Amino acid sequence: MIVAVASGKGGTGKTSVACALGLALDRPLTFLDCDVEGANAHIFLHPYLRSEEEVVIPYPTIDRSKCDACGICVSKCHFGAMVRLGKKVKVMESLCHGCGVCRLVCPQDAVIMSGRPVGTVHIGTAGLMRFFCGELRTGEALSVPIIKRLKKEMDDTVIIDCPPGTSCPAVEAVEGSDFALLVTEPTPFGIHDLKGMIEVCRRLDVPCGVIINRSFGEDREVESLCKTEMVPVLLKVPFDRKVAEIYARGGTLLEAMPKLTDKLNDVFIEIVGLKR
């Protein structure tokens, strides 16, 4: 069972819920921290990190002795990463996605694909969990290759802490999951962005359910949206200052609200049933 814990916006408590779910299940599983631009699950799970692996993408370099600056690679690059400057072709590193089209179309065989590191995967264990955490290199923009590397680590039970939002990194993290737990908050921004994430799940054909974090009990607008979209509200986590105090010390939701252990197990059982 692959469960993606996602959210339409940042700050809804997605990582808190993902970590709490992993701890509540208390069984062998794999935890993937795919929020590679701001990974912080390690703060709460305290993993023992035993190794790390560099993530490298293909990167074109130009053989000046062969290149005649014909410009075919420039015209075929979908990302605008190839630029012709007089009699030279320059690769814009920050724009290059490593797709290799430039090498395929070059009539002079002047493009050589080498490697460019974009980030790191940290590997370890946290209790019964296999723990994998992606970290985007400072100044880099391409997080998807790191997420793809993380998602090679599959198991019978997998929890994916997804990047926030509805852009490429979030889509890559959710795609292929058995179920998406969408963590939201009862605010105008939370409701607006939840709607976008529900649409992403629908397009990816990934069933989803909602957890309302920082709930005041009556969350009519969120519940109305979920009813309209035919998405179940699986759990409400009440607003409580104690959670923020424990969170600030690196504690977890379960420390603040021990009763959530049984409730999260019930949620997991329910989503297994919904998947079937």
C-alpha positions, 0 to 999 in steps of 0.5 A: 500500500503506497500512501502519499501524504500531500497538500495543496499548500505548505504549512497545513501539517502534512509532514506532521501527519505523515510522520505520525502515521508512520509512527502510529502504524508501528510496523516495518514500512518505508518512509520517503521524504520527497519534500526535497526543497524543505525536507524535515521529517528527520527532525521528528523521526530521528533516523539513523542515517547510514549512507547517502547517494548523489543524484546526477542528471545527464548534462550536455557539453559542447565539443567546440572542435565539432560544433559549427553553431548550426543552431538545430539544438537551440531550436529543438530544446523545449526548455530554452537551455541552448543559446547560440551566441555568434559562432558558439552554442552555450548551455544554460545550466539552470534551464537544462532538464537533461533530456538529451534531445540536443545530442540526438539532433546534432548532425555534427555529433558535437554534444557529449552527455556528462553528469550534473549533480542536483541533490542527495538522497540520505538513507537510514532507519527510524525504528521499524522504518526504512527511511529515505530523504531527498535534499535538493542541492542549493541553487538547483531548481530540478527536484523531480529527478530526486523524487524519481530516485526516492520512489525506486525504494518501494515496499509493501507499505510506503508513506510518501511525504510529498512536496506541497502545491500542485506543480511538477514535484507534487505530481511526481510524488503522488503519481502511482500511489494507491491513495493520497491523504490530503492534509488541509486547514479550515482557511480560505487558502487551505480550501482553495488549494485543497480543491486544486490537489483534489483535481490533481489526484483525479487526473492521476487516477489516485483515490484520495481522502482529506484530513482537516488539521487545526480543526475547530470542530465545525469546518463547514466550508471544507466539508461542503467542498469534500461533499461536492467533490465526493471526497471523504473526510477521514479525520479531524485533528483539533486545533490545540496550542499544545501541538505547536509547543511540542512541535517546536521542540521537535516532538510529534502529533502523537506526543501531543495527542496520544489518542491519534494513534488509534485514529490514524490506524483506523484511517489506514484501515479505511483507506485500504478498504477504499482502495479495494 
